Amino acid sequence: MNFNIMSQVQLVFTQTKLYGLNPDLDYRDENTGQIYGGNELMEVGYYDSVMKQDFVAEVKYFVAVD
């Protein structure tokens, strides 16, 4: 989950790293359909969406792909 309480004039790009995944599996982002490696999500992470509004939230949902 990513939250944005107050928007900023200068956008800040942030990354989120996950933990507890299987590094040998691939994971699909259910919102976008994009596939990430488990090791990629834990070591590098993914860029959070840029939120330009105040008081917004986003939920990311990843599903393991065989």
N, CA, C, O and CB atoms as a CASP TS submission, in Angstrom:
PFRMAT TS
TARGET T0000
AUTHOR 0000-0000-0000
METHOD Language model
MODEL 1
PARENT N/A
ATOM      1  N   MET     1       0.846  -1.173   0.000  1.00  0.00           N
ATOM      2  CA  MET     1       0.000   0.000   0.000  1.00  0.00           C
ATOM      3  C   MET     1       0.888   1.232   0.000  1.00  0.00           C
ATOM      4  O   MET     1       1.873   1.306   0.735  1.00  0.00           O
ATOM      5  CB  MET     1      -0.961   0.000   1.214  1.00  0.00           C
ATOM      6  N   ASN     2       0.533   2.179  -0.820  1.00  0.00           N
ATOM      7  CA  ASN     2       1.224   3.465  -0.859  1.00  0.00           C
ATOM      8  C   ASN     2       0.196   4.549  -0.570  1.00  0.00           C
ATOM      9  O   ASN     2      -0.936   4.510  -1.052  1.00  0.00           O
ATOM     10  CB  ASN     2       1.932   3.702  -2.246  1.00  0.00           C
ATOM     11  N   PHE     3       0.623   5.513   0.228  1.00  0.00           N
ATOM     12  CA  PHE     3      -0.266   6.598   0.626  1.00  0.00           C
ATOM     13  C   PHE     3       0.361   7.933   0.269  1.00  0.00           C
ATOM     14  O   PHE     3       1.583   8.080   0.300  1.00  0.00           O
ATOM     15  CB  PHE     3      -0.575   6.532   2.133  1.00  0.00           C
ATOM     16  N   ASN     4      -0.461   8.894  -0.064  1.00  0.00           N
ATOM     17  CA  ASN     4      -0.010  10.258  -0.284  1.00  0.00           C
ATOM     18  C   ASN     4      -0.962  11.177   0.477  1.00  0.00           C
ATOM     19  O   ASN     4      -2.130  11.321   0.116  1.00  0.00           O
ATOM     20  CB  ASN     4       0.039  10.615  -1.819  1.00  0.00           C
ATOM     21  N   ILE     5      -0.444  11.791   1.529  1.00  0.00           N
ATOM     22  CA  ILE     5      -1.292  12.666   2.343  1.00  0.00           C
ATOM     23  C   ILE     5      -1.365  14.048   1.697  1.00  0.00           C
ATOM     24  O   ILE     5      -2.452  14.550   1.411  1.00  0.00           O
ATOM     25  CB  ILE     5      -0.750  12.770   3.800  1.00  0.00           C
ATOM     26  N   MET     6      -0.222  14.649   1.475  1.00  0.00           N
ATOM     27  CA  MET     6      -0.178  15.974   0.844  1.00  0.00           C
ATOM     28  C   MET     6       0.755  15.888  -0.362  1.00  0.00           C
ATOM     29  O   MET     6       1.899  15.448  -0.245  1.00  0.00           O
ATOM     30  CB  MET     6       0.305  17.084   1.860  1.00  0.00           C
ATOM     31  N   SER     7       0.257  16.310  -1.508  1.00  0.00           N
ATOM     32  CA  SER     7       1.034  16.286  -2.738  1.00  0.00           C
ATOM     33  C   SER     7       2.163  17.313  -2.666  1.00  0.00           C
ATOM     34  O   SER     7       2.068  18.303  -1.941  1.00  0.00           O
ATOM     35  CB  SER     7       0.131  16.557  -3.956  1.00  0.00           C
ATOM     36  N   GLN     8       3.229  17.067  -3.424  1.00  0.00           N
ATOM     37  CA  GLN     8       4.371  17.975  -3.448  1.00  0.00           C
ATOM     38  C   GLN     8       4.494  18.612  -4.821  1.00  0.00           C
ATOM     39  O   GLN     8       4.093  18.027  -5.827  1.00  0.00           O
ATOM     40  CB  GLN     8       5.670  17.235  -3.078  1.00  0.00           C
ATOM     41  N   VAL     9       5.053  19.813  -4.854  1.00  0.00           N
ATOM     42  CA  VAL     9       5.254  20.501  -6.122  1.00  0.00           C
ATOM     43  C   VAL     9       6.309  19.771  -6.938  1.00  0.00           C
ATOM     44  O   VAL     9       6.099  19.494  -8.119  1.00  0.00           O
ATOM     45  CB  VAL     9       5.665  21.970  -5.893  1.00  0.00           C
ATOM     46  N   GLN    10       7.424  19.461  -6.328  1.00  0.00           N
ATOM     47  CA  GLN    10       8.491  18.708  -6.990  1.00  0.00           C
ATOM     48  C   GLN    10       8.250  17.225  -6.741  1.00  0.00           C
ATOM     49  O   GLN    10       8.304  16.765  -5.600  1.00  0.00           O
ATOM     50  CB  GLN    10       9.909  19.143  -6.472  1.00  0.00           C
ATOM     51  N   LEU    11       7.985  16.481  -7.805  1.00  0.00           N
ATOM     52  CA  LEU    11       7.700  15.057  -7.657  1.00  0.00           C
ATOM     53  C   LEU    11       8.919  14.302  -7.137  1.00  0.00           C
ATOM     54  O   LEU    11      10.053  14.592  -7.519  1.00  0.00           O
ATOM     55  CB  LEU    11       7.245  14.466  -8.992  1.00  0.00           C
ATOM     56  N   VAL    12       8.676  13.349  -6.279  1.00  0.00           N
ATOM     57  CA  VAL    12       9.727  12.514  -5.722  1.00  0.00           C
ATOM     58  C   VAL    12       9.450  11.084  -6.158  1.00  0.00           C
ATOM     59  O   VAL    12       8.365  10.556  -5.913  1.00  0.00           O
ATOM     60  CB  VAL    12       9.797  12.635  -4.161  1.00  0.00           C
ATOM     61  N   PHE    13      10.427  10.458  -6.804  1.00  0.00           N
ATOM     62  CA  PHE    13      10.280   9.073  -7.236  1.00  0.00           C
ATOM     63  C   PHE    13      10.780   8.165  -6.121  1.00  0.00           C
ATOM     64  O   PHE    13      11.922   8.285  -5.677  1.00  0.00           O
ATOM     65  CB  PHE    13      11.053   8.807  -8.565  1.00  0.00           C
ATOM     66  N   THR    14       9.931   7.268  -5.679  1.00  0.00           N
ATOM     67  CA  THR    14      10.297   6.357  -4.600  1.00  0.00           C
ATOM     68  C   THR    14      10.163   4.917  -5.081  1.00  0.00           C
ATOM     69  O   THR    14       9.427   4.626  -6.024  1.00  0.00           O
ATOM     70  CB  THR    14       9.417   6.599  -3.347  1.00  0.00           C
ATOM     71  N   GLN    15      10.885   4.029  -4.419  1.00  0.00           N
ATOM     72  CA  GLN    15      10.827   2.606  -4.725  1.00  0.00           C
ATOM     73  C   GLN    15      10.393   1.856  -3.479  1.00  0.00           C
ATOM     74  O   GLN    15      10.693   2.265  -2.357  1.00  0.00           O
ATOM     75  CB  GLN    15      12.195   2.084  -5.237  1.00  0.00           C
ATOM     76  N   THR    16       9.689   0.761  -3.685  1.00  0.00           N
ATOM     77  CA  THR    16       9.294  -0.119  -2.595  1.00  0.00           C
ATOM     78  C   THR    16       9.910  -1.478  -2.840  1.00  0.00           C
ATOM     79  O   THR    16       9.778  -2.047  -3.924  1.00  0.00           O
ATOM     80  CB  THR    16       7.748  -0.219  -2.473  1.00  0.00           C
ATOM     81  N   LYS    17      10.586  -1.998  -1.822  1.00  0.00           N
ATOM     82  CA  LYS    17      11.148  -3.350  -1.885  1.00  0.00           C
ATOM     83  C   LYS    17      10.262  -4.276  -1.061  1.00  0.00           C
ATOM     84  O   LYS    17       9.814  -3.915   0.028  1.00  0.00           O
ATOM     85  CB  LYS    17      12.629  -3.379  -1.364  1.00  0.00           C
ATOM     86  N   LEU    18      10.015  -5.462  -1.584  1.00  0.00           N
ATOM     87  CA  LEU    18       9.207  -6.452  -0.885  1.00  0.00           C
ATOM     88  C   LEU    18      10.116  -7.457  -0.200  1.00  0.00           C
ATOM     89  O   LEU    18      11.308  -7.527  -0.498  1.00  0.00           O
ATOM     90  CB  LEU    18       8.242  -7.164  -1.856  1.00  0.00           C
ATOM     91  N   TYR    19       9.558  -8.233   0.714  1.00  0.00           N
ATOM     92  CA  TYR    19      10.335  -9.273   1.374  1.00  0.00           C
ATOM     93  C   TYR    19       9.456 -10.502   1.565  1.00  0.00           C
ATOM     94  O   TYR    19       8.229 -10.417   1.521  1.00  0.00           O
ATOM     95  CB  TYR    19      10.894  -8.775   2.734  1.00  0.00           C
ATOM     96  N   GLY    20      10.101 -11.641   1.777  1.00  0.00           N
ATOM     97  CA  GLY    20       9.373 -12.881   2.035  1.00  0.00           C
ATOM     98  C   GLY    20       8.874 -13.580   0.782  1.00  0.00           C
ATOM     99  O   GLY    20       8.089 -14.524   0.874  1.00  0.00           O
ATOM    100  N   LEU    21       9.316 -13.132  -0.392  1.00  0.00           N
ATOM    101  CA  LEU    21       8.905 -13.782  -1.632  1.00  0.00           C
ATOM    102  C   LEU    21       9.864 -14.917  -1.975  1.00  0.00           C
ATOM    103  O   LEU    21      10.963 -15.000  -1.427  1.00  0.00           O
ATOM    104  CB  LEU    21       8.843 -12.761  -2.787  1.00  0.00           C
ATOM    105  N   ASN    22       9.446 -15.774  -2.870  1.00  0.00           N
ATOM    106  CA  ASN    22      10.327 -16.819  -3.378  1.00  0.00           C
ATOM    107  C   ASN    22      11.149 -16.213  -4.511  1.00  0.00           C
ATOM    108  O   ASN    22      10.576 -15.800  -5.519  1.00  0.00           O
ATOM    109  CB  ASN    22       9.514 -18.079  -3.866  1.00  0.00           C
ATOM    110  N   PRO    23      12.477 -16.146  -4.378  1.00  0.00           N
ATOM    111  CA  PRO    23      13.289 -15.506  -5.414  1.00  0.00           C
ATOM    112  C   PRO    23      13.284 -16.257  -6.741  1.00  0.00           C
ATOM    113  O   PRO    23      13.669 -15.689  -7.763  1.00  0.00           O
ATOM    114  CB  PRO    23      14.700 -15.367  -4.933  1.00  0.00           C
ATOM    115  N   ASP    24      12.864 -17.505  -6.751  1.00  0.00           N
ATOM    116  CA  ASP    24      12.866 -18.313  -7.971  1.00  0.00           C
ATOM    117  C   ASP    24      11.558 -18.214  -8.753  1.00  0.00           C
ATOM    118  O   ASP    24      11.472 -18.731  -9.867  1.00  0.00           O
ATOM    119  CB  ASP    24      13.136 -19.755  -7.626  1.00  0.00           C
ATOM    120  N   LEU    25      10.542 -17.561  -8.195  1.00  0.00           N
ATOM    121  CA  LEU    25       9.255 -17.433  -8.875  1.00  0.00           C
ATOM    122  C   LEU    25       9.104 -16.050  -9.497  1.00  0.00           C
ATOM    123  O   LEU    25       9.767 -15.094  -9.095  1.00  0.00           O
ATOM    124  CB  LEU    25       8.103 -17.702  -7.899  1.00  0.00           C
ATOM    125  N   ASP    26       8.214 -15.964 -10.489  1.00  0.00           N
ATOM    126  CA  ASP    26       7.825 -14.681 -11.059  1.00  0.00           C
ATOM    127  C   ASP    26       6.503 -14.269 -10.433  1.00  0.00           C
ATOM    128  O   ASP    26       5.698 -15.112 -10.035  1.00  0.00           O
ATOM    129  CB  ASP    26       7.714 -14.756 -12.616  1.00  0.00           C
ATOM    130  N   TYR    27       6.288 -12.956 -10.351  1.00  0.00           N
ATOM    131  CA  TYR    27       5.073 -12.415  -9.752  1.00  0.00           C
ATOM    132  C   TYR    27       4.437 -11.424 -10.712  1.00  0.00           C
ATOM    133  O   TYR    27       5.130 -10.612 -11.324  1.00  0.00           O
ATOM    134  CB  TYR    27       5.374 -11.741  -8.392  1.00  0.00           C
ATOM    135  N   ARG    28       3.118 -11.490 -10.843  1.00  0.00           N
ATOM    136  CA  ARG    28       2.370 -10.602 -11.723  1.00  0.00           C
ATOM    137  C   ARG    28       1.652  -9.542 -10.899  1.00  0.00           C
ATOM    138  O   ARG    28       0.977  -9.854  -9.918  1.00  0.00           O
ATOM    139  CB  ARG    28       1.363 -11.398 -12.579  1.00  0.00           C
ATOM    140  N   ASP    29       1.805  -8.285 -11.309  1.00  0.00           N
ATOM    141  CA  ASP    29       1.058  -7.183 -10.709  1.00  0.00           C
ATOM    142  C   ASP    29      -0.356  -7.268 -11.272  1.00  0.00           C
ATOM    143  O   ASP    29      -0.548  -7.109 -12.477  1.00  0.00           O
ATOM    144  CB  ASP    29       1.729  -5.771 -11.008  1.00  0.00           C
ATOM    145  N   GLU    30      -1.333  -7.512 -10.431  1.00  0.00           N
ATOM    146  CA  GLU    30      -2.706  -7.721 -10.875  1.00  0.00           C
ATOM    147  C   GLU    30      -3.329  -6.461 -11.464  1.00  0.00           C
ATOM    148  O   GLU    30      -4.289  -6.560 -12.229  1.00  0.00           O
ATOM    149  CB  GLU    30      -3.545  -8.209  -9.724  1.00  0.00           C
ATOM    150  N   ASN    31      -2.811  -5.274 -11.131  1.00  0.00           N
ATOM    151  CA  ASN    31      -3.356  -4.028 -11.685  1.00  0.00           C
ATOM    152  C   ASN    31      -2.868  -3.779 -13.103  1.00  0.00           C
ATOM    153  O   ASN    31      -3.639  -3.335 -13.954  1.00  0.00           O
ATOM    154  CB  ASN    31      -2.981  -2.848 -10.800  1.00  0.00           C
ATOM    155  N   THR    32      -1.607  -4.057 -13.364  1.00  0.00           N
ATOM    156  CA  THR    32      -1.013  -3.727 -14.661  1.00  0.00           C
ATOM    157  C   THR    32      -0.738  -4.949 -15.525  1.00  0.00           C
ATOM    158  O   THR    32      -0.599  -4.823 -16.741  1.00  0.00           O
ATOM    159  CB  THR    32       0.265  -2.971 -14.454  1.00  0.00           C
ATOM    160  N   GLY    33      -0.659  -6.131 -14.917  1.00  0.00           N
ATOM    161  CA  GLY    33      -0.318  -7.337 -15.664  1.00  0.00           C
ATOM    162  C   GLY    33       1.173  -7.517 -15.866  1.00  0.00           C
ATOM    163  O   GLY    33       1.593  -8.504 -16.470  1.00  0.00           O
ATOM    164  N   GLN    34       1.982  -6.592 -15.377  1.00  0.00           N
ATOM    165  CA  GLN    34       3.427  -6.673 -15.542  1.00  0.00           C
ATOM    166  C   GLN    34       3.997  -7.796 -14.676  1.00  0.00           C
ATOM    167  O   GLN    34       3.555  -8.008 -13.547  1.00  0.00           O
ATOM    168  CB  GLN    34       4.089  -5.327 -15.185  1.00  0.00           C
ATOM    169  N   ILE    35       4.982  -8.509 -15.219  1.00  0.00           N
ATOM    170  CA  ILE    35       5.625  -9.628 -14.526  1.00  0.00           C
ATOM    171  C   ILE    35       6.965  -9.164 -13.966  1.00  0.00           C
ATOM    172  O   ILE    35       7.754  -8.526 -14.663  1.00  0.00           O
ATOM    173  CB  ILE    35       5.818 -10.847 -15.483  1.00  0.00           C
ATOM    174  N   TYR    36       7.210  -9.490 -12.705  1.00  0.00           N
ATOM    175  CA  TYR    36       8.482  -9.194 -12.032  1.00  0.00           C
ATOM    176  C   TYR    36       9.042 -10.496 -11.474  1.00  0.00           C
ATOM    177  O   TYR    36       8.279 -11.389 -11.106  1.00  0.00           O
ATOM    178  CB  TYR    36       8.296  -8.128 -10.890  1.00  0.00           C
ATOM    179  N   GLY    37      10.344 -10.611 -11.409  1.00  0.00           N
ATOM    180  CA  GLY    37      10.973 -11.730 -10.728  1.00  0.00           C
ATOM    181  C   GLY    37      10.925 -11.506  -9.232  1.00  0.00           C
ATOM    182  O   GLY    37      11.012 -10.369  -8.766  1.00  0.00           O
ATOM    183  N   GLY    38      10.786 -12.592  -8.469  1.00  0.00           N
ATOM    184  CA  GLY    38      10.766 -12.465  -7.015  1.00  0.00           C
ATOM    185  C   GLY    38      12.033 -11.836  -6.479  1.00  0.00           C
ATOM    186  O   GLY    38      11.992 -11.012  -5.565  1.00  0.00           O
ATOM    187  N   ASN    39      13.183 -12.238  -7.064  1.00  0.00           N
ATOM    188  CA  ASN    39      14.450 -11.652  -6.615  1.00  0.00           C
ATOM    189  C   ASN    39      14.524 -10.169  -6.966  1.00  0.00           C
ATOM    190  O   ASN    39      15.104  -9.385  -6.214  1.00  0.00           O
ATOM    191  CB  ASN    39      15.637 -12.400  -7.240  1.00  0.00           C
ATOM    192  N   GLU    40      13.942  -9.774  -8.100  1.00  0.00           N
ATOM    193  CA  GLU    40      13.913  -8.367  -8.503  1.00  0.00           C
ATOM    194  C   GLU    40      13.095  -7.530  -7.521  1.00  0.00           C
ATOM    195  O   GLU    40      13.516  -6.439  -7.137  1.00  0.00           O
ATOM    196  CB  GLU    40      13.337  -8.229  -9.918  1.00  0.00           C
ATOM    197  N   LEU    41      11.929  -8.035  -7.113  1.00  0.00           N
ATOM    198  CA  LEU    41      11.078  -7.299  -6.184  1.00  0.00           C
ATOM    199  C   LEU    41      11.726  -7.155  -4.811  1.00  0.00           C
ATOM    200  O   LEU    41      11.502  -6.162  -4.119  1.00  0.00           O
ATOM    201  CB  LEU    41       9.735  -7.991  -6.049  1.00  0.00           C
ATOM    202  N   MET    42      12.530  -8.143  -4.415  1.00  0.00           N
ATOM    203  CA  MET    42      13.169  -8.075  -3.101  1.00  0.00           C
ATOM    204  C   MET    42      14.472  -7.282  -3.120  1.00  0.00           C
ATOM    205  O   MET    42      14.785  -6.602  -2.143  1.00  0.00           O
ATOM    206  CB  MET    42      13.436  -9.470  -2.589  1.00  0.00           C
ATOM    207  N   GLU    43      15.236  -7.351  -4.207  1.00  0.00           N
ATOM    208  CA  GLU    43      16.549  -6.690  -4.260  1.00  0.00           C
ATOM    209  C   GLU    43      16.450  -5.251  -4.770  1.00  0.00           C
ATOM    210  O   GLU    43      17.060  -4.342  -4.207  1.00  0.00           O
ATOM    211  CB  GLU    43      17.501  -7.485  -5.155  1.00  0.00           C
ATOM    212  N   VAL    44      15.677  -5.053  -5.836  1.00  0.00           N
ATOM    213  CA  VAL    44      15.591  -3.737  -6.484  1.00  0.00           C
ATOM    214  C   VAL    44      14.290  -3.039  -6.118  1.00  0.00           C
ATOM    215  O   VAL    44      14.280  -1.840  -5.839  1.00  0.00           O
ATOM    216  CB  VAL    44      15.701  -3.875  -8.012  1.00  0.00           C
ATOM    217  N   GLY    45      13.190  -3.790  -6.119  1.00  0.00           N
ATOM    218  CA  GLY    45      11.885  -3.218  -5.834  1.00  0.00           C
ATOM    219  C   GLY    45      11.220  -2.723  -7.104  1.00  0.00           C
ATOM    220  O   GLY    45      11.649  -3.064  -8.206  1.00  0.00           O
ATOM    221  N   TYR    46      10.185  -1.929  -6.958  1.00  0.00           N
ATOM    222  CA  TYR    46       9.498  -1.330  -8.098  1.00  0.00           C
ATOM    223  C   TYR    46       9.253   0.144  -7.783  1.00  0.00           C
ATOM    224  O   TYR    46       9.158   0.535  -6.619  1.00  0.00           O
ATOM    225  CB  TYR    46       8.152  -2.075  -8.411  1.00  0.00           C
ATOM    226  N   TYR    47       9.154   0.944  -8.824  1.00  0.00           N
ATOM    227  CA  TYR    47       8.878   2.364  -8.629  1.00  0.00           C
ATOM    228  C   TYR    47       7.415   2.540  -8.257  1.00  0.00           C
ATOM    229  O   TYR    47       6.530   1.979  -8.903  1.00  0.00           O
ATOM    230  CB  TYR    47       9.224   3.182  -9.900  1.00  0.00           C
ATOM    231  N   ASP    48       7.169   3.310  -7.229  1.00  0.00           N
ATOM    232  CA  ASP    48       5.803   3.629  -6.822  1.00  0.00           C
ATOM    233  C   ASP    48       5.183   4.568  -7.843  1.00  0.00           C
ATOM    234  O   ASP    48       5.885   5.345  -8.491  1.00  0.00           O
ATOM    235  CB  ASP    48       5.774   4.262  -5.407  1.00  0.00           C
ATOM    236  N   SER    49       3.878   4.495  -7.983  1.00  0.00           N
ATOM    237  CA  SER    49       3.165   5.403  -8.877  1.00  0.00           C
ATOM    238  C   SER    49       3.289   6.833  -8.366  1.00  0.00           C
ATOM    239  O   SER    49       3.332   7.073  -7.160  1.00  0.00           O
ATOM    240  CB  SER    49       1.678   4.998  -9.000  1.00  0.00           C
ATOM    241  N   VAL    50       3.346   7.772  -9.295  1.00  0.00           N
ATOM    242  CA  VAL    50       3.389   9.185  -8.925  1.00  0.00           C
ATOM    243  C   VAL    50       1.958   9.624  -8.637  1.00  0.00           C
ATOM    244  O   VAL    50       1.087   9.548  -9.504  1.00  0.00           O
ATOM    245  CB  VAL    50       4.045  10.066 -10.060  1.00  0.00           C
ATOM    246  N   MET    51       1.728  10.079  -7.425  1.00  0.00           N
ATOM    247  CA  MET    51       0.397  10.512  -7.006  1.00  0.00           C
ATOM    248  C   MET    51       0.387  12.029  -6.909  1.00  0.00           C
ATOM    249  O   MET    51       1.113  12.618  -6.108  1.00  0.00           O
ATOM    250  CB  MET    51      -0.007   9.866  -5.646  1.00  0.00           C
ATOM    251  N   LYS    52      -0.446  12.654  -7.738  1.00  0.00           N
ATOM    252  CA  LYS    52      -0.469  14.109  -7.809  1.00  0.00           C
ATOM    253  C   LYS    52      -1.599  14.731  -6.997  1.00  0.00           C
ATOM    254  O   LYS    52      -1.716  15.955  -6.942  1.00  0.00           O
ATOM    255  CB  LYS    52      -0.584  14.541  -9.237  1.00  0.00           C
ATOM    256  N   GLN    53      -2.429  13.911  -6.371  1.00  0.00           N
ATOM    257  CA  GLN    53      -3.538  14.431  -5.576  1.00  0.00           C
ATOM    258  C   GLN    53      -3.228  14.278  -4.090  1.00  0.00           C
ATOM    259  O   GLN    53      -2.354  13.508  -3.695  1.00  0.00           O
ATOM    260  CB  GLN    53      -4.856  13.705  -5.932  1.00  0.00           C
ATOM    261  N   ASP    54      -3.952  15.017  -3.296  1.00  0.00           N
ATOM    262  CA  ASP    54      -3.858  14.883  -1.842  1.00  0.00           C
ATOM    263  C   ASP    54      -4.778  13.752  -1.386  1.00  0.00           C
ATOM    264  O   ASP    54      -5.814  13.493  -1.999  1.00  0.00           O
ATOM    265  CB  ASP    54      -4.231  16.223  -1.129  1.00  0.00           C
ATOM    266  N   PHE    55      -4.392  13.095  -0.321  1.00  0.00           N
ATOM    267  CA  PHE    55      -5.198  12.077   0.354  1.00  0.00           C
ATOM    268  C   PHE    55      -5.628  10.941  -0.583  1.00  0.00           C
ATOM    269  O   PHE    55      -6.818  10.660  -0.723  1.00  0.00           O
ATOM    270  CB  PHE    55      -6.427  12.721   0.965  1.00  0.00           C
ATOM    271  N   VAL    56      -4.657  10.298  -1.216  1.00  0.00           N
ATOM    272  CA  VAL    56      -4.933   9.154  -2.087  1.00  0.00           C
ATOM    273  C   VAL    56      -4.094   7.960  -1.627  1.00  0.00           C
ATOM    274  O   VAL    56      -3.082   8.118  -0.944  1.00  0.00           O
ATOM    275  CB  VAL    56      -4.631   9.501  -3.583  1.00  0.00           C
ATOM    276  N   ALA    57      -4.532   6.783  -2.012  1.00  0.00           N
ATOM    277  CA  ALA    57      -3.813   5.559  -1.669  1.00  0.00           C
ATOM    278  C   ALA    57      -3.862   4.611  -2.856  1.00  0.00           C
ATOM    279  O   ALA    57      -4.737   4.706  -3.716  1.00  0.00           O
ATOM    280  CB  ALA    57      -4.413   4.890  -0.401  1.00  0.00           C
ATOM    281  N   GLU    58      -2.899   3.690  -2.883  1.00  0.00           N
ATOM    282  CA  GLU    58      -2.838   2.684  -3.934  1.00  0.00           C
ATOM    283  C   GLU    58      -2.463   1.349  -3.293  1.00  0.00           C
ATOM    284  O   GLU    58      -1.593   1.286  -2.425  1.00  0.00           O
ATOM    285  CB  GLU    58      -1.812   3.085  -5.050  1.00  0.00           C
ATOM    286  N   VAL    59      -3.124   0.300  -3.728  1.00  0.00           N
ATOM    287  CA  VAL    59      -2.820  -1.044  -3.238  1.00  0.00           C
ATOM    288  C   VAL    59      -2.237  -1.844  -4.388  1.00  0.00           C
ATOM    289  O   VAL    59      -2.842  -1.936  -5.456  1.00  0.00           O
ATOM    290  CB  VAL    59      -4.091  -1.744  -2.653  1.00  0.00           C
ATOM    291  N   LYS    60      -1.074  -2.420  -4.175  1.00  0.00           N
ATOM    292  CA  LYS    60      -0.456  -3.311  -5.155  1.00  0.00           C
ATOM    293  C   LYS    60      -0.740  -4.743  -4.721  1.00  0.00           C
ATOM    294  O   LYS    60      -0.633  -5.078  -3.541  1.00  0.00           O
ATOM    295  CB  LYS    60       1.092  -3.049  -5.284  1.00  0.00           C
ATOM    296  N   TYR    61      -1.100  -5.579  -5.680  1.00  0.00           N
ATOM    297  CA  TYR    61      -1.427  -6.972  -5.397  1.00  0.00           C
ATOM    298  C   TYR    61      -0.649  -7.835  -6.368  1.00  0.00           C
ATOM    299  O   TYR    61      -0.891  -7.791  -7.574  1.00  0.00           O
ATOM    300  CB  TYR    61      -2.963  -7.241  -5.508  1.00  0.00           C
ATOM    301  N   PHE    62       0.299  -8.633  -5.844  1.00  0.00           N
ATOM    302  CA  PHE    62       1.146  -9.486  -6.663  1.00  0.00           C
ATOM    303  C   PHE    62       0.735 -10.943  -6.461  1.00  0.00           C
ATOM    304  O   PHE    62       0.472 -11.383  -5.342  1.00  0.00           O
ATOM    305  CB  PHE    62       2.643  -9.279  -6.314  1.00  0.00           C
ATOM    306  N   VAL    63       0.688 -11.682  -7.575  1.00  0.00           N
ATOM    307  CA  VAL    63       0.332 -13.099  -7.553  1.00  0.00           C
ATOM    308  C   VAL    63       1.475 -13.882  -8.191  1.00  0.00           C
ATOM    309  O   VAL    63       1.979 -13.506  -9.249  1.00  0.00           O
ATOM    310  CB  VAL    63      -1.024 -13.363  -8.302  1.00  0.00           C
ATOM    311  N   ALA    64       1.883 -14.979  -7.538  1.00  0.00           N
ATOM    312  CA  ALA    64       2.930 -15.831  -8.076  1.00  0.00           C
ATOM    313  C   ALA    64       2.451 -16.490  -9.361  1.00  0.00           C
ATOM    314  O   ALA    64       1.319 -16.965  -9.448  1.00  0.00           O
ATOM    315  CB  ALA    64       3.352 -16.893  -7.048  1.00  0.00           C
ATOM    316  N   VAL    65       3.343 -16.511 -10.370  1.00  0.00           N
ATOM    317  CA  VAL    65       3.042 -17.112 -11.666  1.00  0.00           C
ATOM    318  C   VAL    65       3.911 -18.353 -11.823  1.00  0.00           C
ATOM    319  O   VAL    65       5.106 -18.327 -11.528  1.00  0.00           O
ATOM    320  CB  VAL    65       3.284 -16.099 -12.839  1.00  0.00           C
ATOM    321  N   ASP    66       3.306 -19.429 -12.287  1.00  0.00           N
ATOM    322  CA  ASP    66       4.089 -20.666 -12.507  1.00  0.00           C
ATOM    323  C   ASP    66       4.887 -20.584 -13.764  1.00  0.00           C
ATOM    324  O   ASP    66       5.600 -21.528 -14.106  1.00  0.00           O
ATOM    325  CB  ASP    66       3.184 -21.885 -12.565  1.00  0.00           C
TER
END
